Amino acid sequence: ERLVLHLDARNDLLALALPPAAQELPPGFVRDRFGSYEAPIALAFIDEQRLLVAERAGRVWFVDHGVKRNLVVDLTGPVQDARDRGLMGIAAAPDFDLDGWIYLLYVVRVPGLAAHGPTYSRLVRMRTELEPDGNLVARPETHEVLLGDSWATGIPACYPQHTLGS
């Protein structure tokens, strides 16, 4: 058996190749594609049929019953996604069907500073609503910074790698 890692010029992981037997799913599991995404980095299950997919650049998508429905929120402006940075964490509130809160953790883009330079990270929450057409949308007026509204209260991100978990 062998494990092969493919790296590009920036040393970012591109592919992981395992022996064919290791790629087979265990009994009771199925492989199911539910849309295409640009650098998907995190999932938040709302329930067994609905989930949110976060892209590293700052976009969050709604998936309902295996169908990619719509863009819930786009934070590509404030999210710094150079190297290992970006929107790194997402969660739906345990009582999501009652309040619609989603939580997002990301590295902040600081205007005028280099993309690979020091910055900080932020935790925010936003209320979402299900529209009559079945789309889930975030309400910008409910955007609330819980942690990291400034350098002083943010999580330091001094290096372009391993800056934030989930």
N, C-alpha and C positions, 0 to 999 in steps of 0.2 A: 504494500500500500504506500501511496505517496501523497503528499500535500504540496500543491503548487500555488504560490502567491505571485501575482503579476503586479508590478509597480510601474507607474508612469514616471516621467522626468522629475516631477515634484515629490515623488515618493508617496503619492496617494495610492491606496489600495484600489485596484481596478477589478480584479477577479480572483475568486478562490475556486480552485479546481480540486475536487475530491474524486476518489475512485468511483466508478459507476454504482457500485453496490451501496456506497454511503449516500448517494443521492436519491435512493428509493425511499418513499415515505413508509412509515410504520403502518400496520393494519389499522383501519378506522380513520386515517387521515386522508384528505384529498387536496390536490393542488388546484387553486382557483384564482384566476386573474380578474381583478376588479378595477381596471383602468390603468392608464400610464401616467407616470409622475416624473418630475425632475428632481432627482436626489431626495427621494423620500427618506425621512430620518426617524419618524416616530408615529405610533398609532395610539389612538385613545378609543376604546370600545365604549359606546353608549349603552348598548345591550347586545344581544346575540345577533341582531340583524343590522345594526347601525354603528358606524365608526367614523372617526375623523382621521385623516392622513395629513401629516405635517411634512412639508418640504423644507429643506435646509435654508432656502432663500427667504422663507417667511410666509409662504402660502399655506392655507389649511383648506382641505377639501372634505366634502360630505359624501359618504358612501352609504347607500340605503339598499338593503337586500341584495348586495353584491353588485350594485350599479353605481358608478361614479356620477353623483347628481350635480353638484355645483361648488363653486369657490365660496367658502364661508367667510374668510377674511384674508386680506393681503397686507402683510407687514413688511414687504420688501424694502420700503423706504427706511424704517428705523433698524432693520436687522442687518448686521455685518456678517456676511457669509463667506469671507475669504478664508482659505485653508480649512482648518477644523472648526471654524466658527459658524454661527447661524442660529436658526430656530432649532433648539435641541430637545425641548421637552414639551409635551402637551398632555393635558388631563381633562376629563369631563367630570363635573361634580357628581358625587354619589347620588344626589337627588336631581340629576339633570332634567328629568321630565317635568319637575316642578319649577325649577329656577333657570335652567338653560345656561348655567355658567360653564365656561371653558377657561382653562389656565394655560398660559404660554410662557415658556422660559427661553430667552434668547440673548445673544451677544449684541450690544448696542453699536450702531454705526455712529461715530462721532464726526460731524462735518469738519473738514479741514485736517483731519488726522489720517495718517497712512493706514491702509487696510490691514496691514500686518502689525501695526503698532499697538501699544497698550490701550485698553478700553475697559469697559465693565459690562456686566450682565444684568438683566432685568427680568422680573417675574410680574406678569400682568394677568388680569382676568377681564373677560367680556361676557356679556349676556347674549345668548343667541335665541332666535325665535324661528319656529317652523312656519313658513308662509303657506297660504292656501294651495299653491302649486306643488308643495312637497319639498321645496328648497329650504335649507337651513341657512340663515344669515346672521352674522354678528351685528349687533347694534353699536356703532361707534360711540354714541353718547354714554354708553355704560363702561367704556374702557377705563380701567382703574389700575394704576401702578401699585403693586403690593410691596415690591422690593426693587431698589435700583432706579429711583427717579433722578439720581445724580451720581457723580463719581463717589461722593461720600457715603452713599447708602447702597451702592451697587456691589456686585460680586466682582472682584478684580479679575481681569483677563489680560495678563501682562505679556503672554506669548501667543503666537498664532496657532499653536497645537494644544490639544487637551485643555481647553479653556473652560469648559462647562460640561456638566453631566446632564442627567435628566431628573 
